[in-house]
Amino acid sequence: MSTPEEADKNFRDEHLAEHFAVIYAPRRKRDRYPENTVELFPSESTAMDSADANQKRYPACVRGPFRSSEGLRLFYLIRWLD
């Protein structure tokens, strides 16, 4: 069983880590995106290769997921990669 300090550190490590992703975004003006519009990738190059601007799928660096007050799981945009 972990201590409260260990549990807090694990939570921070898991949720505050940056991830490479492709986000489906009809408009790129938001700073947070629902989990169902975000696909995570193991590397920046993989995310870049998987992006498709014609289908409005853009490579990004994100943090999350975090639970919103409405119960949704959201990813926060750090930066666009293109």
C-alpha positions as CSV (number, residue, x, y, z in Angstrom):
1,M,0.0,0.0,0.0
2,S,1.4,3.4,-0.9
3,T,1.6,6.4,1.4
4,P,-0.5,9.6,0.6
5,E,2.7,11.3,-0.6
6,E,3.5,8.4,-3.0
7,A,0.0,8.4,-4.3
8,D,0.1,12.2,-4.9
9,K,3.5,11.9,-6.7
10,N,2.1,9.1,-8.9
11,F,-0.9,11.2,-9.8
12,R,1.2,14.2,-10.7
13,D,3.6,12.1,-12.7
14,E,0.8,10.5,-14.7
15,H,-1.3,13.6,-15.3
16,L,1.3,16.3,-15.7
17,A,3.5,14.4,-18.1
18,E,3.5,15.7,-21.7
19,H,2.2,13.3,-24.4
20,F,2.4,13.5,-28.1
21,A,-1.0,13.2,-29.8
22,V,-3.1,13.9,-32.8
23,I,-6.2,16.0,-32.1
24,Y,-9.3,16.1,-34.2
25,A,-10.0,19.8,-34.2
26,P,-12.4,21.5,-36.7
27,R,-11.2,24.8,-35.3
28,R,-7.8,25.1,-33.5
29,K,-8.8,27.8,-31.0
30,R,-9.3,25.8,-27.9
31,D,-6.9,25.0,-25.1
32,R,-8.6,21.8,-23.9
33,Y,-10.0,18.9,-25.9
34,P,-12.3,16.0,-24.9
35,E,-10.6,12.6,-24.7
36,N,-12.6,11.2,-27.7
37,T,-10.9,13.7,-30.0
38,V,-7.3,12.9,-28.8
39,E,-5.2,10.0,-30.0
40,L,-1.9,9.5,-28.1
41,F,1.4,8.5,-29.7
42,P,4.7,7.3,-28.3
43,S,6.8,9.9,-30.1
44,E,6.6,13.3,-31.8
45,S,7.6,11.8,-35.2
46,T,4.8,9.2,-35.0
47,A,2.2,11.9,-34.2
48,M,3.5,14.1,-37.0
49,D,3.3,11.2,-39.4
50,S,-0.3,10.3,-38.3
51,A,-1.6,13.8,-38.7
52,D,-3.8,14.8,-41.6
53,A,-4.8,18.4,-42.0
54,N,-7.3,17.5,-44.7
55,Q,-9.3,15.5,-42.1
56,K,-8.6,18.2,-39.4
57,R,-6.3,15.9,-37.4
58,Y,-3.4,17.9,-36.1
59,P,-0.2,16.9,-34.2
60,A,0.1,18.4,-30.7
61,C,1.7,18.1,-27.3
62,V,-0.9,17.6,-24.5
63,R,-1.2,17.0,-20.8
64,G,-3.9,14.8,-19.2
65,P,-6.4,13.4,-19.1
66,F,-8.0,15.4,-16.3
67,R,-11.6,15.1,-15.2
68,S,-13.7,18.2,-15.7
69,S,-16.5,19.4,-13.4
70,E,-19.0,17.9,-15.8
71,G,-17.4,14.5,-15.6
72,L,-15.6,14.6,-19.0
73,R,-12.0,13.6,-19.4
74,L,-10.0,16.5,-21.0
75,F,-6.6,16.9,-22.4
76,Y,-4.9,20.3,-22.2
77,L,-3.0,21.6,-25.2
78,I,0.6,22.5,-24.6
79,R,1.5,23.4,-28.1
80,W,0.8,22.5,-31.7
81,L,3.6,20.6,-33.4
82,D,3.1,21.8,-36.9
